[in-house]
Amino acid sequence: MTEIKTDFEIRQAEEDDVPEILVLIKALAEYEHLADEVVATEELLKITLFGINSPAEVQIAYNKNQTLGFALYFRTFSTFLGRPGIYLEDLYVRESVRGKGVGEALLRRTAQRAREIGGGRLEWSVLNWNEPAIKFYKRMGASPLDEWTMFRVTGNKLKELAEE
């Protein structure tokens, strides 16, 4: 595993971090060729990430000059394990600091959070074409779940499903 450099820190995000979180979300979307799908706003993120009963948490990697990356995750539950878990929705590190231990530190902090809540698993998805991320995750000890297919319902389809 890569050596984690000490020229950055990781902390729980605060409401004042929302503008930078949105910048990182947009950078991730650009990297994933999904920039046109970002509809999040600062106002919406303030409510959903820092309002009452927030469904998600964010860890921020930073140094004194800038935010380097983030991990955004939420709790899940495994009926088979009978325990909670964490789903890592997004892990993003600025291109200029990739390979310097930031992603590893964010992933480790997310795993620590899973342990803190008594969790039995940490899961996430990665785009099939994102070979650098796939190699990184395998190096960190993760295994792909090739026997599972993710499904999604959004937009009008979600509305239709909820109404029937």
Backbone bond lengths (Angstrom), bond angles and torsions (degrees), N, CA, C in turn:
res aa  C-N    CA-C-N  psi(-1)  N-CA   C-N-CA  omega(-1)  CA-C   N-CA-C  phi
1 M - - - 1.445 - - 1.528 108.71 -
2 T 1.319 115.13 153.13 1.452 119.06 -177.35 1.519 110.88 -70.58
3 E 1.303 114.81 151.09 1.454 120.41 175.77 1.526 108.24 -74.53
4 I 1.308 115.78 131.55 1.457 119.92 179.84 1.520 108.13 -84.38
5 K 1.292 116.11 122.60 1.458 121.88 179.04 1.524 108.93 -74.35
6 T 1.322 115.89 157.29 1.462 119.46 -177.32 1.519 112.62 -106.67
7 D 1.321 117.54 12.10 1.461 119.16 -179.02 1.526 112.13 -88.83
8 F 1.310 117.54 18.81 1.463 121.79 174.59 1.521 108.44 -146.84
9 E 1.323 115.02 164.22 1.454 121.54 177.79 1.517 108.98 -130.00
10 I 1.313 115.25 161.61 1.462 121.54 174.86 1.513 107.34 -123.39
11 R 1.316 115.49 135.97 1.456 121.24 177.85 1.515 109.71 -146.07
12 Q 1.329 114.74 161.59 1.458 121.36 173.66 1.532 108.17 -64.96
13 A 1.302 116.97 132.18 1.467 120.85 178.87 1.517 110.40 -65.81
14 E 1.320 114.33 152.63 1.458 122.67 176.67 1.519 108.78 -122.12
15 E 1.302 116.04 166.30 1.470 120.40 -177.07 1.527 112.37 -55.84
16 D 1.320 117.61 -34.59 1.462 120.68 178.53 1.528 113.29 -64.76
17 D 1.327 117.02 -15.58 1.465 121.90 179.65 1.526 113.11 -83.43
18 V 1.318 117.63 -7.69 1.464 121.13 -174.15 1.535 113.38 -53.51
19 P 1.326 119.96 -46.13 1.477 117.53 179.54 1.538 112.40 -56.95
20 E 1.308 116.82 -41.64 1.459 120.09 -179.82 1.533 111.64 -72.69
21 I 1.313 117.30 -34.81 1.469 120.41 175.55 1.522 109.69 -59.94
22 L 1.324 116.48 -43.77 1.465 120.14 179.15 1.530 110.86 -64.15
23 V 1.313 117.95 -39.43 1.470 120.90 175.92 1.534 110.00 -58.56
24 L 1.332 116.56 -45.11 1.464 120.40 -179.79 1.531 112.06 -67.79
25 I 1.331 116.85 -37.25 1.470 120.29 176.24 1.530 109.72 -60.70
26 K 1.315 116.36 -44.61 1.468 120.20 179.36 1.521 111.72 -66.02
27 A 1.322 117.47 -36.82 1.463 120.50 177.30 1.529 110.59 -65.89
28 L 1.324 116.80 -40.45 1.460 120.83 176.30 1.523 110.45 -62.36
29 A 1.316 117.00 -46.17 1.466 121.40 179.95 1.528 110.46 -60.71
30 E 1.309 116.80 -40.02 1.467 120.61 177.23 1.530 110.30 -62.11
31 Y 1.325 116.85 -45.95 1.465 122.09 178.82 1.528 111.02 -59.57
32 E 1.329 116.30 -38.99 1.461 120.94 -177.61 1.526 112.66 -87.01
33 H 1.328 117.86 6.85 1.464 123.53 -179.31 1.530 111.44 60.86
34 L 1.329 116.02 36.64 1.466 121.75 -178.00 1.531 111.78 -127.89
35 A 1.314 116.84 23.94 1.464 120.42 -175.06 1.522 112.77 -57.13
36 D 1.326 117.37 -32.71 1.460 119.97 -178.53 1.530 112.76 -72.45
37 E 1.327 118.08 -8.04 1.462 121.00 179.71 1.526 113.70 -92.55
38 V 1.324 117.59 -8.67 1.463 120.37 -178.59 1.527 109.60 -77.00
39 V 1.326 115.47 116.37 1.462 121.20 175.64 1.531 110.68 -119.46
40 A 1.318 116.78 -1.64 1.464 121.37 178.68 1.530 110.01 -61.53
41 T 1.313 114.79 145.10 1.463 121.78 176.25 1.529 107.95 -125.94
42 E 1.309 116.26 166.04 1.461 119.75 176.12 1.522 110.64 -58.78
43 E 1.313 116.79 -43.45 1.462 121.07 -178.25 1.526 111.06 -61.73
44 L 1.315 116.37 -45.13 1.465 120.55 179.63 1.528 111.12 -64.84
45 L 1.326 117.38 -42.34 1.462 120.39 178.79 1.525 111.85 -64.67
46 K 1.318 117.24 -37.32 1.472 119.89 177.76 1.521 110.37 -60.24
47 I 1.324 115.97 -43.37 1.466 120.52 -179.22 1.521 111.06 -69.06
48 T 1.340 116.95 -48.27 1.462 119.44 -172.32 1.523 113.51 -79.44
49 L 1.325 117.70 -29.71 1.465 119.27 -178.98 1.523 113.30 -92.31
50 F 1.337 117.16 -24.66 1.458 118.90 -174.03 1.519 114.10 -129.85
51 G 1.313 116.95 6.83 1.456 120.63 176.85 1.518 111.09 -82.23
52 I 1.308 115.06 -179.23 1.468 121.11 177.75 1.530 108.85 -62.38
53 N 1.324 116.14 136.41 1.469 123.06 -179.61 1.526 112.69 56.98
54 S 1.292 116.69 42.24 1.465 120.93 178.27 1.527 110.10 -55.51
55 P 1.322 117.19 133.43 1.458 119.34 -178.45 1.525 114.04 -81.75
56 A 1.324 118.47 -8.60 1.458 120.29 -172.90 1.520 110.94 -138.97
57 E 1.331 114.30 163.21 1.453 122.46 174.97 1.518 107.97 -128.94
58 V 1.325 115.50 156.96 1.460 121.04 179.84 1.526 109.11 -133.68
59 Q 1.311 115.54 133.01 1.458 122.16 170.18 1.529 106.85 -106.38
60 I 1.323 116.31 137.33 1.460 122.65 -178.23 1.522 108.90 -115.43
61 A 1.316 116.89 132.05 1.463 121.90 170.04 1.516 106.96 -100.40
62 Y 1.323 116.08 132.64 1.459 118.93 -175.58 1.525 110.13 -152.31
63 N 1.305 115.03 159.65 1.457 121.72 165.32 1.514 106.55 -123.55
64 K 1.297 117.59 -173.71 1.465 118.58 -175.10 1.516 113.55 -66.08
65 N 1.325 118.03 -18.14 1.461 121.33 -175.65 1.526 114.83 -98.95
66 Q 1.341 117.24 -30.29 1.466 117.99 -173.33 1.524 112.06 -163.27
67 T 1.325 114.43 165.25 1.449 121.51 171.08 1.518 107.06 -81.22
68 L 1.322 116.28 131.00 1.465 121.53 -174.83 1.520 113.01 -98.29
69 G 1.335 116.91 -28.11 1.453 120.19 -178.34 1.510 110.27 179.50
70 F 1.328 114.84 178.45 1.460 119.56 -179.87 1.516 111.22 -152.94
71 A 1.317 114.66 157.97 1.458 122.68 171.23 1.521 106.35 -128.24
72 L 1.319 116.68 124.44 1.461 122.75 178.70 1.515 107.21 -116.16
73 Y 1.327 116.87 127.14 1.463 120.41 -174.65 1.525 110.54 -146.84
74 F 1.330 114.19 166.97 1.464 119.88 177.68 1.517 109.20 -146.38
75 R 1.316 115.40 162.38 1.465 121.08 -178.82 1.521 111.40 -77.72
76 T 1.306 113.55 146.42 1.458 122.41 174.07 1.529 107.32 -128.76
77 F 1.314 116.07 -175.88 1.456 120.04 175.49 1.515 109.12 -143.88
78 S 1.312 116.56 136.04 1.458 122.14 176.17 1.519 109.24 -104.85
79 T 1.320 115.82 116.21 1.467 118.67 176.87 1.519 110.67 -67.06
80 F 1.312 118.06 -34.08 1.464 120.81 -179.48 1.525 111.36 -68.23
81 L 1.321 116.76 -41.04 1.462 120.18 178.86 1.521 112.16 -82.88
82 G 1.345 115.62 -23.05 1.462 119.41 -175.59 1.512 112.06 68.53
83 R 1.322 115.93 26.33 1.468 121.27 -176.16 1.516 110.39 -140.22
84 P 1.344 115.51 159.13 1.460 118.64 175.57 1.524 110.77 -73.40
85 G 1.298 114.31 169.45 1.453 121.61 174.68 1.508 108.42 -149.55
86 I 1.316 114.88 -175.10 1.459 120.58 176.94 1.516 108.57 -128.80
87 Y 1.326 115.15 136.08 1.459 121.68 172.28 1.524 106.84 -106.69
88 L 1.302 115.58 119.84 1.459 122.36 178.41 1.521 107.61 -84.67
89 E 1.314 115.54 103.50 1.465 120.82 -177.91 1.517 110.89 -72.02
90 D 1.325 116.89 -45.73 1.461 120.60 -178.30 1.517 110.72 -145.27
91 L 1.309 115.19 136.83 1.457 123.69 169.86 1.514 105.38 -130.98
92 Y 1.318 116.07 120.05 1.458 119.43 -177.65 1.519 109.64 -139.89
93 V 1.327 115.03 135.93 1.454 122.71 176.50 1.521 107.27 -126.93
94 R 1.321 115.71 133.59 1.472 119.74 178.05 1.526 109.64 -55.09
95 E 1.323 115.17 139.84 1.457 120.86 -177.24 1.530 112.17 -54.63
96 S 1.309 117.73 -36.67 1.463 121.92 -175.92 1.529 113.82 -66.23
97 V 1.343 117.67 -17.46 1.465 119.70 -179.53 1.527 113.11 -120.71
98 R 1.313 117.00 12.65 1.464 119.30 176.77 1.526 109.63 -66.08
99 G 1.322 115.66 145.64 1.453 120.88 -179.39 1.518 113.48 83.80
100 K 1.312 117.59 6.90 1.468 121.46 -178.52 1.534 112.32 -110.38
101 G 1.326 117.43 13.44 1.455 120.90 176.15 1.515 115.71 93.30
102 V 1.325 117.62 -0.93 1.466 120.18 -177.41 1.527 110.65 -68.38
103 G 1.323 117.55 -48.35 1.462 120.64 179.44 1.515 111.74 -61.97
104 E 1.318 116.34 -42.39 1.461 119.97 178.36 1.521 110.64 -61.60
105 A 1.324 117.26 -44.12 1.464 120.63 179.74 1.528 111.47 -63.56
106 L 1.322 117.32 -40.45 1.467 120.31 177.85 1.525 111.10 -65.34
107 L 1.329 117.18 -41.75 1.464 120.52 179.26 1.528 110.27 -66.07
108 R 1.316 116.70 -41.95 1.467 120.06 177.71 1.531 110.94 -63.25
109 R 1.317 117.66 -41.32 1.469 120.12 178.76 1.524 110.95 -64.14
110 T 1.323 116.87 -37.37 1.466 120.25 177.29 1.527 110.41 -66.61
111 A 1.326 117.48 -39.75 1.466 121.45 176.13 1.527 110.47 -63.55
112 Q 1.332 116.64 -39.70 1.467 120.19 176.64 1.520 110.46 -61.38
113 R 1.319 116.11 -40.15 1.471 120.41 179.44 1.528 109.73 -63.90
114 A 1.323 116.99 -40.21 1.472 120.30 177.08 1.528 110.37 -59.89
115 R 1.316 116.75 -42.03 1.462 120.25 178.27 1.531 111.39 -66.31
116 E 1.334 116.53 -38.19 1.465 121.06 -179.54 1.524 112.25 -61.09
117 I 1.327 117.23 -33.03 1.475 120.19 -179.10 1.523 111.73 -91.39
118 G 1.335 117.10 7.20 1.459 120.69 -178.81 1.507 112.32 77.78
119 G 1.319 116.07 23.13 1.458 121.35 -174.90 1.517 113.93 -71.96
120 G 1.309 113.67 151.56 1.449 120.94 179.19 1.515 113.92 -106.31
121 R 1.331 117.25 -5.57 1.460 119.00 -179.53 1.524 111.17 -161.27
122 L 1.326 113.16 156.06 1.454 123.66 173.11 1.515 105.34 -129.42
123 E 1.320 116.20 124.22 1.463 120.96 -175.97 1.512 110.59 -131.05
124 W 1.333 115.58 158.99 1.458 121.99 175.26 1.514 108.41 -164.85
125 S 1.311 114.96 170.13 1.457 122.25 176.59 1.515 108.40 -117.15
126 V 1.309 115.40 154.34 1.460 121.02 176.19 1.522 107.51 -139.41
127 L 1.313 115.60 141.63 1.462 119.47 178.05 1.528 109.78 -63.61
128 N 1.318 116.74 138.57 1.466 121.88 -175.76 1.516 113.44 -57.59
129 W 1.314 117.99 -30.14 1.457 120.82 -177.42 1.526 113.53 -85.02
130 N 1.328 117.50 -8.56 1.460 121.09 -174.54 1.534 111.22 -84.09
131 E 1.317 115.74 70.56 1.464 121.90 -176.88 1.524 113.78 -58.28
132 P 1.350 119.72 -41.41 1.464 117.61 178.06 1.531 112.59 -58.32
133 A 1.336 117.06 -42.03 1.461 120.55 179.24 1.525 110.87 -67.49
134 I 1.321 117.29 -42.19 1.468 120.79 179.84 1.525 110.20 -60.78
135 K 1.313 117.56 -44.76 1.472 121.23 178.22 1.525 110.57 -62.66
136 F 1.332 116.51 -42.96 1.459 120.66 178.50 1.520 110.74 -59.75
137 Y 1.335 117.70 -49.04 1.457 120.99 -177.63 1.524 111.44 -63.82
138 K 1.310 118.00 -40.62 1.470 120.36 177.32 1.522 110.23 -63.82
139 R 1.326 117.17 -39.87 1.459 121.01 178.17 1.531 111.03 -62.48
140 M 1.315 116.18 -30.51 1.462 121.44 179.46 1.529 112.41 -82.42
141 G 1.333 117.45 -0.57 1.456 120.99 176.74 1.509 115.50 100.27
142 A 1.320 118.21 5.18 1.468 121.53 -179.89 1.528 110.55 -80.42
143 S 1.314 115.61 151.13 1.460 122.24 177.83 1.518 109.78 -119.97
144 P 1.339 117.38 134.16 1.463 119.03 176.42 1.525 110.83 -70.23
145 L 1.315 116.47 146.12 1.465 122.32 177.75 1.526 108.17 -102.25
146 D 1.296 116.59 76.24 1.462 121.42 -174.78 1.524 113.51 -65.16
147 E 1.319 117.51 -20.89 1.460 119.72 -177.72 1.523 113.30 -84.66
148 W 1.334 117.81 -0.98 1.455 121.87 -179.71 1.522 110.39 -110.62
149 T 1.329 116.26 142.74 1.455 122.29 174.27 1.523 107.83 -118.67
150 M 1.309 116.07 126.60 1.457 119.88 179.09 1.523 109.50 -79.95
151 F 1.328 116.16 139.14 1.455 122.03 174.92 1.515 108.86 -118.52
152 R 1.339 115.42 155.79 1.459 120.45 -178.95 1.519 108.87 -147.00
153 V 1.328 114.73 141.97 1.463 121.90 172.65 1.528 105.92 -127.63
154 T 1.337 117.36 125.43 1.459 121.43 -179.77 1.519 110.86 -139.03
155 G 1.322 114.60 172.06 1.460 121.08 172.05 1.511 114.45 55.02
156 N 1.321 116.31 -132.63 1.462 121.92 -177.82 1.520 112.03 -64.52
157 K 1.319 117.47 -33.48 1.468 120.81 178.15 1.521 110.88 -64.63
158 L 1.324 117.66 -38.24 1.454 121.61 175.55 1.526 110.67 -64.62
159 K 1.325 115.60 -42.94 1.469 120.64 177.94 1.526 110.37 -61.12
160 E 1.327 116.35 -46.45 1.469 120.22 -179.93 1.529 111.53 -62.39
161 L 1.304 116.47 -42.61 1.463 120.33 -179.52 1.525 110.42 -63.70
162 A 1.311 116.84 -40.21 1.472 120.78 -178.50 1.522 111.32 -69.81
163 E 1.326 118.19 -27.38 1.454 121.51 -176.73 1.518 113.16 -86.39
164 E 1.288 118.19 -18.99 1.480 119.68 -176.99 1.497 112.61 -86.45
